[in-house]
Amino acid sequence: MLGPTRRWRSWSGLVEIVPTTVHAPATPADVVHAVREAITAGRRIKMVGSGHSFTDVALADDVMLDPAALSGIVAIDRDAHTVTALAGTRLRDLNAALTAAGLSLHNMGDIDAQTIAGAISTGTHGTGGIWSSLSAQVVGLELVTGTGELLRCTPEQHPEVLASARLGLGALGIITAVTLRVEPVFVLEAHEEVVGWDEALDSLDRLAAENHHVDGYWFPGTDRVQLKRNNRLAADVAERSPLPRWRELLEDELMANGAFGALTAVGARVPRLVPALNRFAASQLSARTYSDVPHRVFTAPRRVVFREMEYAVPRAVGGEVLREVRSLIERRGWRIGFPVEIRMTPADDIPLSASSGRDSTYLAFHTPRAADHTAYFAGVEEVLRAYDGRPHWGKLHSRTAADLAPAYPRWEEFATVREQVDPDRVFTNGYLRRVLGS
Ligand SMILES: Cc1cc2nc3c(=O)[nH]c(=O)nc-3n(C[C@H](O)[C@H](O)[C@H](O)COP(=O)(O)OP(=O)(O)OC[C@H]3O[C@@H](n4cnc5c(N)ncnc54)[C@H](O)[C@@H]3O)c2cc1C
């Protein structure tokens, strides 16, 4: 977020910068103008999203483009089943417009605060389905390249740029508009319950095969895993049974945010209480079943600020990796006051996707803002790397280009496109120099 003093601060508070110059383009033509001006002046330029990345991937320390005015739906094509929106449109606004038009995205992550371009640029994903990440649902986009050209990329025009720019880390240009595949709105039924650790881990493959979307939360220091299974119903939207408002307020606002925030704050201050607090938090979760339009089932408010690292490992080793992480946590005596999230995604064909070419299990590790995450994340990262894990680009990790390149079979495709669209590295920053090498 850009504050009144022009200081930009990310959601987690980990990244802060006062950019040299800020522009707020409202049209693709404004973006072309700003990029050409930056090129002529020999400066670097980046657009930020909503600042929900934990890494400094969005850090714009020279010319920053604020996305707020580059927002809105451009077109809905019912025959082609697509929606085109300006890059700075927030997912929550996109979802509202789609629901009103009787349409929906196929899948999404667990919040809706991000901009479309920001979300796809780091590979924001949900769990299950045919296309788990938003990037995999992109069928076209428009971007301004490092030579100041506005490129329309579709499967017919500049298909190689489209293939990489669906998840481009902000390295390939300033995206001005994105076209996503959509489908008629459907009803999703969520079933949530708490099960034992062994039962959850032993049934991961079966759960993924039998349900459209499976999400798990393990509370470290306990044997409890909260499982959320979302399945499509053959029902009309009018027949859905959402949670009553009072229950939503009590369970999702008061318990999952308010009370949970208080528990994590106590745990960060008095770490020896963490196991008891985790047992208490897990015991408060009751089984529930409800159904609603997709975005109201997939996403929920997240008001407790945390730190996060997330990795994708090959699907088949997901349970084994989690068991190894648990044993590491127990050996080191770490008291982790935040659940570990388990999601499963199908393989995709996107060069820099963590699921590129392989079915994956995503494991996400969190700590409350007030706790020190460094030893926990570093220790767990060693385990994840040993299993050929690939990091989420928007979440904390310590990888560099030298060790990332061999982990992605299509790495060179991305590098070739980058050479073509940003030969002078107009869009680079410190993060890109670390993970891409320039
Ligand atoms: C509470 C919370 C929940 C989250 N849940 C999930 C989840 O369920 N699944 C998941 O995968 N991730 C999740 N994330 C991570 C988040 O979705 C990603 O980090 C995402 O990239 C953030 O989007 P943003 O709009 O905030 O973009 P930013 O973080 O601001 O920017 C991300 C990148 O996009 C680039 N960018 C933005 N706009 C443009 C543009 N117009 N053209 C070119 N590049 C651009 C930026 O330069 C930067 O490189 C979560 C994060 C938080 C804080």
The ligand as a MOL file (V3000), in Angstrom:
LIG
                    3D

  0  0  0     0  0            999 V3000
M  V30 BEGIN CTAB
M  V30 COUNTS 53 58 0 0 0
M  V30 BEGIN ATOM
M  V30 1 C -3.0140 -13.2370 3.5020 0
M  V30 2 C -2.4240 -13.8240 2.2360 0
M  V30 3 C -3.0170 -14.9220 1.6480 0
M  V30 4 C -2.4830 -15.4750 0.4850 0
M  V30 5 N -3.0680 -16.5810 -0.0630 0
M  V30 6 C -2.4980 -17.1730 -1.1490 0
M  V30 7 C -3.0630 -18.3720 -1.7120 0
M  V30 8 O -4.0910 -18.8710 -1.2840 0
M  V30 9 N -2.3920 -18.9390 -2.7640 0
M  V30 10 C -1.2280 -18.4240 -3.2620 0
M  V30 11 O -0.6540 -19.0020 -4.1890 0
M  V30 12 N -0.7150 -17.2680 -2.7840 0
M  V30 13 C -1.3210 -16.6450 -1.7460 0
M  V30 14 N -0.7770 -15.4810 -1.2560 0
M  V30 15 C 0.3460 -14.8640 -1.9850 0
M  V30 16 C -0.1620 -13.8290 -3.0030 0
M  V30 17 O -1.2940 -14.3030 -3.7150 0
M  V30 18 C 0.9170 -13.5080 -4.0380 0
M  V30 19 O 2.0860 -13.0810 -3.3990 0
M  V30 20 C 0.4730 -12.4670 -5.0710 0
M  V30 21 O 1.4790 -12.2960 -6.0210 0
M  V30 22 C 0.1260 -11.1260 -4.4500 0
M  V30 23 O -0.5560 -10.3310 -5.4070 0
M  V30 24 P -0.4770 -8.7410 -5.3110 0
M  V30 25 O -1.5450 -8.1660 -6.1540 0
M  V30 26 O -0.4360 -8.3360 -3.8990 0
M  V30 27 O 0.9160 -8.4750 -6.0340 0
M  V30 28 P 2.2840 -7.9130 -5.4280 0
M  V30 29 O 2.7150 -8.8090 -4.3360 0
M  V30 30 O 2.1610 -6.4670 -5.1540 0
M  V30 31 O 3.2400 -8.1250 -6.7030 0
M  V30 32 C 3.5770 -9.4110 -7.1340 0
M  V30 33 C 4.3190 -9.3360 -8.4600 0
M  V30 34 O 3.4250 -8.9320 -9.4780 0
M  V30 35 C 4.0340 -7.9160 -10.2520 0
M  V30 36 N 2.9950 -7.1060 -10.8740 0
M  V30 37 C 1.9260 -6.5260 -10.3130 0
M  V30 38 N 1.2130 -5.8640 -11.2440 0
M  V30 39 C 1.8600 -6.0470 -12.4180 0
M  V30 40 C 1.6200 -5.6320 -13.7410 0
M  V30 41 N 0.5670 -4.8860 -14.0580 0
M  V30 42 N 2.4810 -6.0130 -14.6990 0
M  V30 43 C 3.5470 -6.7740 -14.4010 0
M  V30 44 N 3.8370 -7.1890 -13.1640 0
M  V30 45 C 2.9930 -6.8360 -12.1880 0
M  V30 46 C 4.8540 -7.1580 -9.2400 0
M  V30 47 O 5.8250 -6.3490 -9.8510 0
M  V30 48 C 5.4600 -8.3320 -8.4940 0
M  V30 49 O 6.5220 -8.8460 -9.2520 0
M  V30 50 C -1.3080 -14.8990 -0.1010 0
M  V30 51 C -0.7080 -13.7820 0.4940 0
M  V30 52 C -1.2660 -13.2470 1.6480 0
M  V30 53 C -0.5990 -12.0530 2.2910 0
M  V30 END ATOM
M  V30 BEGIN BOND
M  V30 1 1 1 2
M  V30 2 1 2 3
M  V30 3 2 2 52
M  V30 4 2 3 4
M  V30 5 1 4 5
M  V30 6 1 4 50
M  V30 7 2 5 6
M  V30 8 1 6 7
M  V30 9 1 6 13
M  V30 10 2 7 8
M  V30 11 1 7 9
M  V30 12 1 9 10
M  V30 13 2 10 11
M  V30 14 1 10 12
M  V30 15 2 12 13
M  V30 16 1 13 14
M  V30 17 1 14 15
M  V30 18 1 14 50
M  V30 19 1 15 16
M  V30 20 1 16 17
M  V30 21 1 16 18
M  V30 22 1 18 19
M  V30 23 1 18 20
M  V30 24 1 20 21
M  V30 25 1 20 22
M  V30 26 1 22 23
M  V30 27 1 23 24
M  V30 28 2 24 25
M  V30 29 1 24 26
M  V30 30 1 24 27
M  V30 31 1 27 28
M  V30 32 2 28 29
M  V30 33 1 28 30
M  V30 34 1 28 31
M  V30 35 1 31 32
M  V30 36 1 32 33
M  V30 37 1 33 34
M  V30 38 1 33 48
M  V30 39 1 34 35
M  V30 40 1 35 36
M  V30 41 1 35 46
M  V30 42 1 36 37
M  V30 43 1 36 45
M  V30 44 2 37 38
M  V30 45 1 38 39
M  V30 46 1 39 40
M  V30 47 2 39 45
M  V30 48 1 40 41
M  V30 49 2 40 42
M  V30 50 1 42 43
M  V30 51 2 43 44
M  V30 52 1 44 45
M  V30 53 1 46 47
M  V30 54 1 46 48
M  V30 55 1 48 49
M  V30 56 2 50 51
M  V30 57 1 51 52
M  V30 58 1 52 53
M  V30 END BOND
M  V30 END CTAB
M  END
